[in-house]
Amino acid sequence: MRNVVNEIIVQEWIEGADSDVYFCLKYRPPGGSQSISFTGRKICQWPIQVGGTASCMPAPEAAAELTALIGNEPGATS
């Protein structure tokens, strides 16, 4: 996929309340510097059930699982 595009967004539909949605934002700086992550949980979104994050809170309890889904560094396949 990287041969076609440089940036992607991966999403999956999660059944349940807005507060059941966890996310991981990752920044990978150029030049091979270490990536930085923020893992959070939505408190509410607008429009309800399908919208963007209106408020959220840190969710360190989900960091290991979500980081493993997207990998830690460029080229990671985990």
Beta strands, then each sheet from edge to edge (+ up, - down):
strand 1: 22-27
strand 2: 36-46
strand 3: 52-58
sheet 1: 1+ 2- 3+
end
